[in-house]
């Protein structure tokens, strides 16, 4: 142990002089993803061999990787997969005489928590915050980049890994924190959270621009955005040239790259890729198990477009990480706004349908239905534990093969039977009303398109829907409002059914 301590001291003393540069996501206190090859990248002395060693507390090398830095100094090495450990290890990166040592590194499960304000929402603002923060173990760590936008993908960002303490946990993403607590305790492993989110954001800025430009629905939008970017850069370049021509022979002129200007048209909040470039690109390809996504409120006015946009965003992330179809958990929008007596209303209904559609047609996706844990008066419901627990139920069952029901009832098919429509559900064992109440929330319409509240009769995995006001029914919708308070269909696991409409069938993305 003394020998190990001496080596560590020597390594740390060289850190200040090392030419090795690592992205901030590769730093002290990080959690590495178990069970997969782990990328380590950065810059070192050009053309020299870079060695990456994982070392345990006794000084034993657990695994190693070697690679040669390019002429520009950039390198990429991959450590072999490791098993989970709560005992801290060190990662030693060396190149020639330069050495960097990363301390207090754990190996477990890593999830990216993305989206807008309901994912960004902190533990401190939730029900049960103090009690939860006091119990979250130090084996949970969070990495939270600052809000930023950029016209091009950045190499790095400024932040650090934070260990869960009662004080620090208060600033963690609430959904991510409770999710980490749930899977961490169940699997008995450390959990790392890449908390990369920003309140009020659209999905477009989180979607890399180059994949969007190949999609027929978004190609025109991207072309206009790129044209504006090119024009801005040309003008900036002309101005920079003018400054350099006017400079005296002895003066030093530094003209900043136009792409780094925050006024750049491609670094704006509605532009494809602007937030991806500044906040997610710098952490790719850090090893992750999967992603959790809580967003959609800002896209609710364009729900049909979101049917294409969300699958595109998921595809683009998976392409960038090059880990295959990694798991992607989607939080469906919670109930919000004053309840309505109108059987079908609200933009959020169609947005939830787009989220449902994505979860069913895009491989390896899960859906957490939350229409029963929202708040009519607050777009930020405080019960984030329920949201996290439903994501964890999906992850433990489908990602970690722990079994058990992971989804609420999902619409499967419908059949007109005289003056009624029979609806068949998947994930419908023990179908019924929550807490034994009569089933509600269904609306039915005929060819005139006028919807009426309907009676619902459960039989096995089916619900037969009818109304005395509709003699020849054609369509059924369920929970089709911003705050569907009547909707209470659950399975025996207590998981709520997703809103659906029989006249909005599943559709695969255009691409």
VEXDREN-2710 file (C-alpha; in Angstrom, 1 decimal):
% VEXDREN-2710
k/r/px/py/pz
1/UNK/0.0/0.0/0.0
2/UNK/2.9/2.4/0.8
3/UNK/4.4/1.6/-2.6
4/UNK/1.0/2.3/-4.3
5/UNK/0.7/5.6/-2.4
6/UNK/4.2/6.6/-3.5
7/UNK/3.4/5.9/-7.1
8/UNK/0.2/7.9/-6.8
9/UNK/2.0/10.8/-5.3
10/UNK/4.5/10.8/-8.1
11/UNK/1.7/10.6/-10.7
12/UNK/-0.1/13.4/-9.2
13/UNK/3.0/15.6/-9.1
14/UNK/3.4/15.1/-12.8
15/UNK/-0.3/16.0/-13.5
16/UNK/0.4/19.7/-13.5
17/UNK/3.1/19.3/-16.2
18/UNK/1.4/16.7/-18.4
19/UNK/0.6/17.5/-22.0
20/UNK/-2.2/15.0/-22.0
21/UNK/-5.5/16.6/-22.3
22/UNK/-8.8/14.8/-21.5
23/UNK/-12.4/15.9/-21.9
24/UNK/-14.0/16.8/-18.6
25/UNK/-16.3/13.8/-18.7
26/UNK/-13.1/11.7/-18.2
27/UNK/-12.2/12.9/-14.7
28/UNK/-12.1/12.1/-11.0
29/UNK/-15.2/10.5/-9.4
30/UNK/-16.7/9.4/-12.7
31/UNK/-18.7/6.2/-13.1
32/UNK/-17.7/3.9/-16.0
33/UNK/-20.2/1.7/-17.7
34/UNK/-19.7/-2.0/-16.8
35/UNK/-19.8/-4.8/-19.3
36/UNK/-18.7/-2.9/-22.4
37/UNK/-15.5/-1.6/-24.0
38/UNK/-14.8/1.9/-22.7
39/UNK/-13.5/4.7/-25.0
40/UNK/-10.8/7.0/-23.6
41/UNK/-9.9/9.9/-25.8
42/UNK/-8.2/13.3/-25.8
43/UNK/-4.9/14.8/-26.9
44/UNK/-1.3/13.9/-26.2
45/UNK/2.1/14.3/-27.8
46/UNK/1.8/13.5/-31.5
47/UNK/2.8/10.1/-32.8
48/UNK/3.6/8.7/-29.4
49/UNK/2.0/5.6/-27.7
50/UNK/-0.7/6.4/-25.2
51/UNK/-1.4/3.8/-22.5
52/UNK/-4.5/3.6/-20.4
53/UNK/-4.4/1.4/-17.2
54/UNK/-7.2/0.6/-14.8
55/UNK/-5.7/0.1/-11.4
56/UNK/-7.3/-1.3/-8.2
57/UNK/-6.7/-0.2/-4.6
58/UNK/-3.8/-2.6/-4.2
59/UNK/-1.9/-1.3/-7.3
60/UNK/-3.0/-4.3/-9.5
61/UNK/-3.6/-3.4/-13.1
62/UNK/-7.1/-4.7/-13.9
63/UNK/-6.9/-4.0/-17.7
64/UNK/-5.0/-1.9/-20.2
65/UNK/-5.3/-0.4/-23.6
66/UNK/-2.7/1.1/-25.9
67/UNK/-3.0/3.3/-29.0
68/UNK/-0.9/5.7/-31.0
69/UNK/-1.7/9.4/-30.9
70/UNK/-2.1/11.0/-34.4
71/UNK/0.2/13.6/-35.8
72/UNK/-2.2/16.2/-34.4
73/UNK/-2.0/14.5/-30.9
74/UNK/-5.6/13.1/-30.9
75/UNK/-6.0/9.6/-29.6
76/UNK/-8.7/7.1/-28.9
77/UNK/-8.2/4.0/-26.8
78/UNK/-10.6/1.4/-25.6
79/UNK/-10.3/-0.3/-22.2
80/UNK/-11.7/-3.8/-22.2
81/UNK/-15.0/-4.3/-20.3
82/UNK/-15.0/-4.4/-16.5
83/UNK/-17.3/-5.7/-13.9
84/UNK/-19.1/-3.4/-11.5
85/UNK/-17.3/-2.3/-8.4
86/UNK/-18.0/0.1/-5.5
87/UNK/-14.4/0.0/-4.5
88/UNK/-12.7/3.0/-6.1
89/UNK/-10.1/2.4/-8.8
90/UNK/-7.7/4.7/-10.6
91/UNK/-7.3/5.3/-14.3
92/UNK/-3.7/6.1/-15.4
93/UNK/-3.1/7.6/-18.8
94/UNK/0.5/7.9/-19.9
95/UNK/2.3/9.1/-23.0
96/UNK/6.1/9.3/-22.9
97/UNK/7.0/11.0/-19.7
98/UNK/3.5/12.5/-19.3
99/UNK/1.0/10.9/-16.8
100/UNK/-2.5/11.8/-15.8
101/UNK/-4.2/9.8/-13.0
102/UNK/-8.0/9.9/-12.5
103/UNK/-9.0/9.1/-8.9
104/UNK/-12.1/7.6/-7.1
105/UNK/-13.5/6.0/-10.3
106/UNK/-16.3/3.5/-9.9
107/UNK/-17.8/1.0/-12.4
108/UNK/-21.5/0.4/-12.7
109/UNK/-24.4/1.8/-14.8
110/UNK/-24.5/5.1/-16.7
111/UNK/-27.6/6.8/-18.0
112/UNK/-28.0/10.0/-19.9
113/UNK/-31.0/12.1/-18.6
114/UNK/-32.1/14.5/-21.3
115/UNK/-35.0/16.8/-22.0
116/UNK/-36.5/20.0/-20.8
117/UNK/-37.5/21.4/-17.4
118/UNK/-39.2/18.3/-16.0
119/UNK/-36.0/16.4/-16.4
120/UNK/-33.9/19.3/-15.3
121/UNK/-36.1/19.8/-12.2
122/UNK/-34.0/19.4/-9.1
123/UNK/-34.5/17.1/-6.2
124/UNK/-34.8/20.2/-3.9
125/UNK/-38.1/21.1/-5.6
126/UNK/-39.8/17.8/-5.0
127/UNK/-41.9/16.0/-2.5
128/UNK/-39.7/14.1/0.0
129/UNK/-36.5/15.9/-1.1
130/UNK/-34.8/16.1/2.3
131/UNK/-35.4/12.4/3.2
132/UNK/-34.3/11.2/-0.2
133/UNK/-31.1/13.3/-0.3
134/UNK/-30.1/12.0/3.1
135/UNK/-30.2/8.4/1.8
136/UNK/-28.8/8.5/-1.7
137/UNK/-25.4/6.7/-1.5
138/UNK/-22.1/8.2/-2.6
139/UNK/-21.9/5.6/-5.3
140/UNK/-24.3/7.7/-7.3
141/UNK/-22.5/10.5/-9.2
142/UNK/-23.9/13.2/-11.5
143/UNK/-22.3/15.1/-14.4
144/UNK/-24.2/18.2/-15.4
145/UNK/-22.9/20.5/-18.2
146/UNK/-23.8/24.2/-18.2
147/UNK/-26.4/25.5/-20.6
148/UNK/-24.7/26.3/-23.9
149/UNK/-25.3/26.3/-27.6
150/UNK/-22.8/26.1/-30.5
151/UNK/-22.8/26.2/-34.3
152/UNK/-20.5/23.2/-34.5
153/UNK/-19.8/20.2/-32.2
154/UNK/-17.5/21.1/-29.4
155/UNK/-14.6/19.0/-28.1
156/UNK/-15.2/19.7/-24.5
157/UNK/-17.2/21.6/-21.9
158/UNK/-16.6/22.9/-18.4
159/UNK/-18.0/20.8/-15.5
160/UNK/-17.1/17.9/-13.2
161/UNK/-18.5/14.8/-11.7
162/UNK/-20.3/15.4/-8.4
163/UNK/-20.6/12.8/-5.7
164/UNK/-24.0/12.3/-4.1
165/UNK/-24.1/13.9/-0.6
166/UNK/-27.2/15.2/1.2
167/UNK/-26.3/18.7/0.1
168/UNK/-25.2/17.9/-3.5
169/UNK/-28.1/15.6/-4.2
170/UNK/-30.5/18.5/-3.8
171/UNK/-29.1/19.9/-7.1
172/UNK/-29.4/16.6/-9.0
173/UNK/-32.0/16.0/-11.6
174/UNK/-34.9/14.6/-9.6
175/UNK/-36.1/12.0/-12.2
176/UNK/-32.5/10.9/-12.7
177/UNK/-31.7/10.8/-9.0
178/UNK/-34.7/8.6/-8.0
179/UNK/-34.1/6.4/-11.0
180/UNK/-30.4/6.0/-10.0
181/UNK/-31.5/5.1/-6.4
182/UNK/-34.0/2.5/-7.7
183/UNK/-31.8/0.6/-10.1
184/UNK/-28.6/1.1/-8.0
185/UNK/-30.1/-0.5/-4.9
186/UNK/-31.8/-3.3/-6.9
187/UNK/-28.7/-4.1/-9.0
188/UNK/-26.3/-3.3/-6.1
189/UNK/-24.0/-1.2/-8.4
190/UNK/-22.8/2.4/-8.7
191/UNK/-24.8/4.7/-11.0
192/UNK/-23.6/7.6/-13.1
193/UNK/-26.0/10.2/-14.4
194/UNK/-25.2/12.4/-17.4
195/UNK/-27.7/15.1/-16.6
196/UNK/-27.9/17.0/-19.9
197/UNK/-31.1/19.0/-20.1
198/UNK/-32.4/22.5/-20.4
199/UNK/-35.9/23.9/-19.4
200/UNK/-38.2/25.1/-22.2
201/UNK/-36.2/23.5/-25.0
202/UNK/-37.5/22.0/-28.2
203/UNK/-36.4/18.6/-29.5
204/UNK/-34.8/20.1/-32.6
205/UNK/-31.6/21.6/-30.9
206/UNK/-30.9/18.2/-29.4
207/UNK/-30.9/16.5/-32.9
208/UNK/-27.7/16.7/-34.9
209/UNK/-28.1/18.7/-38.0
210/UNK/-26.6/16.4/-40.5
211/UNK/-29.1/13.6/-39.9
212/UNK/-31.9/16.1/-40.0
213/UNK/-30.9/17.4/-43.4
214/UNK/-31.5/14.0/-44.9
215/UNK/-35.1/13.7/-43.6
216/UNK/-37.8/14.8/-46.1
217/UNK/-39.8/16.5/-43.4
218/UNK/-36.9/18.6/-42.1
219/UNK/-34.6/19.0/-45.0
220/UNK/-36.0/22.4/-46.1
221/UNK/-35.9/23.7/-42.5
222/UNK/-32.3/22.6/-42.2
223/UNK/-31.3/24.1/-45.5
224/UNK/-32.6/27.5/-44.5
225/UNK/-30.8/27.3/-41.2
226/UNK/-27.5/26.4/-42.9
227/UNK/-27.9/29.1/-45.5
228/UNK/-28.2/31.6/-42.7
229/UNK/-25.1/30.2/-41.0
230/UNK/-23.0/30.4/-44.2
231/UNK/-24.1/34.0/-44.8
232/UNK/-23.2/34.9/-41.2
233/UNK/-19.7/33.2/-41.4
234/UNK/-19.0/34.9/-44.7
235/UNK/-19.8/38.3/-43.3
236/UNK/-17.8/37.6/-40.2
237/UNK/-14.8/36.5/-42.3
238/UNK/-15.0/39.7/-44.4
239/UNK/-15.0/41.8/-41.2
240/UNK/-12.0/39.9/-39.8
241/UNK/-10.1/40.3/-43.0
242/UNK/-10.8/44.0/-42.9
243/UNK/-9.4/44.3/-39.4
244/UNK/-6.3/42.4/-40.3
245/UNK/-5.6/44.6/-43.5
246/UNK/-6.0/47.7/-41.3
247/UNK/-3.6/46.4/-38.6
248/UNK/-0.2/48.0/-38.2
249/UNK/2.8/45.7/-38.9
250/UNK/3.7/45.4/-35.2
251/UNK/0.2/44.7/-33.9
252/UNK/-1.2/41.2/-33.2
253/UNK/-4.7/40.6/-34.3
254/UNK/-6.8/37.6/-33.2
255/UNK/-10.0/37.1/-35.2
256/UNK/-12.3/34.6/-33.4
257/UNK/-13.7/31.7/-35.3
258/UNK/-17.2/32.8/-36.5
259/UNK/-18.6/29.4/-35.4
260/UNK/-17.8/30.3/-31.8
261/UNK/-19.9/33.4/-31.8
262/UNK/-23.0/33.1/-29.7
263/UNK/-24.8/35.3/-32.2
264/UNK/-24.2/32.6/-34.9
265/UNK/-27.6/31.6/-36.5
266/UNK/-26.7/27.9/-36.0
267/UNK/-26.2/28.5/-32.2
268/UNK/-29.8/29.5/-31.5
269/UNK/-32.5/27.7/-29.4
270/UNK/-34.7/26.6/-32.3
271/UNK/-31.9/25.4/-34.6
272/UNK/-31.2/21.7/-35.2
273/UNK/-28.1/20.6/-33.3
274/UNK/-27.4/23.8/-31.4
275/UNK/-27.6/22.2/-27.9
276/UNK/-26.4/18.8/-29.0
277/UNK/-23.2/20.5/-30.3
278/UNK/-22.4/22.2/-27.0
279/UNK/-23.8/19.9/-24.4
280/UNK/-23.9/16.3/-25.7
281/UNK/-21.3/16.1/-28.5
282/UNK/-18.4/16.7/-26.0
283/UNK/-19.3/13.6/-24.0
284/UNK/-19.6/11.2/-27.0
285/UNK/-18.5/8.4/-27.0
286/UNK/-18.4/8.0/-23.2
287/UNK/-19.8/4.6/-22.4
288/UNK/-23.5/4.6/-21.4
289/UNK/-26.2/2.0/-20.9
290/UNK/-29.0/4.1/-22.3
291/UNK/-30.9/7.4/-22.2
292/UNK/-34.0/8.7/-20.4
293/UNK/-36.0/11.5/-22.2
294/UNK/-38.6/13.8/-20.6
295/UNK/-39.5/16.4/-23.1
296/UNK/-42.4/17.4/-25.5
297/UNK/-44.2/20.2/-23.8
298/UNK/-42.4/22.7/-26.1
299/UNK/-43.2/20.7/-29.2
300/UNK/-46.9/20.1/-28.3
301/UNK/-48.2/22.5/-31.0
302/UNK/-46.5/20.3/-33.7
303/UNK/-47.4/16.8/-32.5
304/UNK/-47.6/15.2/-35.9
305/UNK/-44.2/16.5/-36.8
306/UNK/-42.9/15.1/-33.4
307/UNK/-43.9/11.6/-34.6
308/UNK/-41.0/11.9/-37.0
309/UNK/-38.7/14.2/-35.0
310/UNK/-38.4/12.0/-31.8
311/UNK/-37.5/8.8/-33.8
312/UNK/-35.0/10.9/-35.8
313/UNK/-33.4/12.3/-32.6
314/UNK/-33.1/8.8/-31.1
315/UNK/-31.6/7.4/-34.3
316/UNK/-29.1/10.3/-34.4
317/UNK/-28.0/9.7/-30.8
318/UNK/-27.5/6.0/-31.5
319/UNK/-25.5/6.6/-34.6
320/UNK/-23.2/9.0/-32.8
321/UNK/-22.5/6.7/-29.9
322/UNK/-22.1/3.6/-32.1
323/UNK/-23.3/1.3/-29.4
324/UNK/-26.2/-0.1/-31.4
325/UNK/-29.8/0.5/-30.4
326/UNK/-29.1/1.4/-26.8
327/UNK/-32.2/1.5/-24.5
328/UNK/-34.2/4.7/-24.7
329/UNK/-36.9/5.4/-22.0
330/UNK/-39.5/8.1/-22.9
331/UNK/-41.6/9.9/-20.3
332/UNK/-45.1/10.6/-21.7
333/UNK/-46.4/14.0/-20.8
334/UNK/-48.1/14.2/-17.4
335/UNK/-51.7/15.5/-16.9
336/UNK/-51.8/19.3/-16.8
337/UNK/-54.3/22.2/-17.0
338/UNK/-57.9/22.3/-15.7
339/UNK/-60.0/19.2/-16.5
340/UNK/-62.4/19.5/-19.4
341/UNK/-65.9/18.1/-19.9
342/UNK/-65.1/17.9/-23.6
343/UNK/-64.4/14.2/-24.4
344/UNK/-61.5/15.0/-26.8
345/UNK/-59.4/18.1/-26.5
346/UNK/-55.9/19.4/-26.0
347/UNK/-52.7/19.5/-28.0
348/UNK/-51.0/17.3/-25.4
349/UNK/-53.2/14.4/-26.4
350/UNK/-51.7/14.2/-29.8
351/UNK/-48.2/14.8/-28.4
352/UNK/-48.6/11.8/-26.0
353/UNK/-49.8/9.8/-29.0
354/UNK/-46.5/10.7/-30.8
355/UNK/-44.6/9.5/-27.8
356/UNK/-46.6/6.3/-27.7
357/UNK/-46.0/5.7/-31.4
358/UNK/-42.3/6.2/-31.0
359/UNK/-42.1/3.8/-28.2
360/UNK/-43.8/1.1/-30.2
361/UNK/-42.1/1.5/-33.6
362/UNK/-38.6/2.4/-32.6
363/UNK/-36.6/-0.6/-31.3
364/UNK/-35.6/-0.9/-27.7
365/UNK/-37.7/2.0/-26.3
366/UNK/-39.8/2.1/-23.2
367/UNK/-42.7/4.4/-22.2
368/UNK/-43.5/5.7/-18.7
369/UNK/-47.1/6.8/-18.7
370/UNK/-47.7/9.7/-16.1
371/UNK/-51.2/11.0/-16.8
372/UNK/-52.1/10.2/-13.1
373/UNK/-49.2/11.9/-11.3
374/UNK/-49.3/15.4/-12.8
375/UNK/-50.7/18.7/-11.5
376/UNK/-53.5/20.6/-13.1
377/UNK/-52.1/23.9/-11.9
378/UNK/-48.4/23.3/-12.4
379/UNK/-46.5/22.1/-15.5
380/UNK/-43.8/20.8/-13.1
381/UNK/-45.4/18.2/-10.9
382/UNK/-43.5/17.5/-7.7
383/UNK/-43.9/13.8/-7.6
384/UNK/-40.9/12.9/-9.7
385/UNK/-40.3/9.7/-7.8
386/UNK/-43.3/8.1/-9.4
387/UNK/-42.0/9.0/-12.8
388/UNK/-38.5/7.6/-12.0
389/UNK/-39.9/4.4/-10.6
390/UNK/-41.9/3.7/-13.7
391/UNK/-38.8/4.2/-15.8
392/UNK/-36.9/1.9/-13.5
393/UNK/-39.6/-0.8/-13.8
394/UNK/-39.1/-0.7/-17.5
395/UNK/-35.3/-0.7/-17.3
396/UNK/-35.1/-3.5/-14.7
397/UNK/-37.5/-5.7/-16.7
398/UNK/-36.4/-5.0/-20.3
399/UNK/-32.8/-3.7/-20.0
400/UNK/-31.6/-5.8/-17.0
401/UNK/-33.8/-8.9/-17.7
402/UNK/-35.2/-8.9/-14.2
403/UNK/-38.7/-9.8/-15.5
404/UNK/-42.1/-8.6/-14.3
405/UNK/-44.7/-6.3/-15.9
406/UNK/-43.1/-3.1/-17.1
407/UNK/-45.8/-1.3/-19.0
408/UNK/-49.4/-0.2/-18.5
409/UNK/-52.1/-1.5/-20.8
410/UNK/-51.4/-0.6/-24.5
411/UNK/-54.0/-0.4/-27.2
412/UNK/-53.6/-3.3/-29.6
413/UNK/-56.7/-3.5/-31.9
414/UNK/-60.3/-2.6/-32.1
415/UNK/-63.4/-4.3/-33.6
416/UNK/-66.9/-2.9/-34.2
417/UNK/-69.6/-5.1/-32.7
418/UNK/-73.0/-3.6/-33.5
419/UNK/-73.4/-0.5/-31.4
420/UNK/-70.2/-1.0/-29.5
421/UNK/-66.5/-1.2/-30.2
422/UNK/-64.4/-3.9/-28.5
423/UNK/-60.8/-2.8/-27.6
424/UNK/-58.0/-5.4/-27.1
425/UNK/-55.0/-4.4/-25.0
426/UNK/-51.5/-5.8/-24.5
427/UNK/-49.9/-5.7/-21.0
428/UNK/-53.5/-6.2/-19.7
429/UNK/-53.3/-8.9/-17.0
430/UNK/-55.7/-7.8/-14.3
431/UNK/-57.3/-5.1/-16.4
432/UNK/-59.6/-2.8/-14.5
433/UNK/-60.2/0.6/-12.9
434/UNK/-57.6/2.0/-10.5
435/UNK/-58.4/1.1/-6.8
436/UNK/-61.4/-1.0/-8.0
437/UNK/-63.3/2.0/-9.3
438/UNK/-65.5/1.7/-12.5
439/UNK/-63.4/2.3/-15.7
440/UNK/-63.7/5.7/-17.2
441/UNK/-62.0/8.0/-19.6
442/UNK/-63.3/6.5/-22.9
443/UNK/-65.1/8.5/-25.6
444/UNK/-66.8/7.2/-28.7
445/UNK/-68.0/8.7/-32.0
446/UNK/-69.8/7.7/-35.2
447/UNK/-69.3/8.8/-38.7
448/UNK/-70.3/12.4/-37.8
449/UNK/-67.0/12.7/-35.7
450/UNK/-68.9/13.9/-32.6
451/UNK/-67.5/12.3/-29.5
452/UNK/-69.5/11.3/-26.4
453/UNK/-68.5/10.0/-23.1
454/UNK/-68.8/6.2/-23.2
455/UNK/-69.6/3.3/-21.0
456/UNK/-66.8/0.8/-20.6
457/UNK/-67.1/-2.9/-19.7
458/UNK/-63.9/-4.9/-18.9
459/UNK/-63.6/-8.6/-19.9
460/UNK/-60.2/-10.2/-19.6
461/UNK/-57.8/-8.2/-21.7
462/UNK/-60.6/-6.3/-23.6
463/UNK/-62.8/-3.3/-22.9
464/UNK/-66.1/-3.0/-24.7
465/UNK/-67.1/0.7/-25.3
466/UNK/-70.5/2.1/-26.1
467/UNK/-72.8/5.0/-25.7
468/UNK/-76.6/5.3/-26.1
469/UNK/-75.9/8.5/-28.2
470/UNK/-73.9/6.6/-30.8
471/UNK/-75.8/3.9/-32.7
472/UNK/-73.1/3.2/-35.3
473/UNK/-69.7/3.8/-33.7
474/UNK/-66.5/4.1/-35.7
475/UNK/-63.9/5.6/-33.4
476/UNK/-62.8/5.3/-29.7
477/UNK/-60.4/7.6/-27.9
478/UNK/-59.1/7.2/-24.4
479/UNK/-57.7/9.8/-22.1
480/UNK/-57.7/12.3/-25.0
481/UNK/-57.3/15.5/-23.1
482/UNK/-54.5/17.6/-21.5
483/UNK/-55.8/16.5/-18.0
484/UNK/-57.8/13.3/-18.4
485/UNK/-59.0/13.0/-14.9
486/UNK/-61.7/10.3/-15.8
487/UNK/-59.1/8.0/-17.2
488/UNK/-58.2/5.3/-14.7
489/UNK/-57.6/2.1/-16.6
490/UNK/-54.7/0.0/-15.1
491/UNK/-53.3/-3.5/-15.0
492/UNK/-52.7/-5.6/-11.9
493/UNK/-49.3/-4.0/-11.6
494/UNK/-51.0/-0.7/-11.1
495/UNK/-49.5/0.8/-14.2
496/UNK/-51.8/3.2/-16.1
497/UNK/-52.9/2.7/-19.7
498/UNK/-51.5/5.0/-22.3
499/UNK/-53.9/7.4/-24.0
500/UNK/-54.8/6.3/-27.5
501/UNK/-57.1/6.8/-30.5
502/UNK/-58.3/4.0/-32.8
503/UNK/-58.2/6.5/-35.7
504/UNK/-54.5/7.2/-35.2
505/UNK/-52.8/3.9/-36.0
506/UNK/-49.1/3.2/-35.5
507/UNK/-46.9/4.6/-38.2
508/UNK/-43.2/3.9/-38.8
509/UNK/-40.9/6.9/-39.4
510/UNK/-40.5/8.0/-42.9
511/UNK/-36.7/7.2/-42.9
END
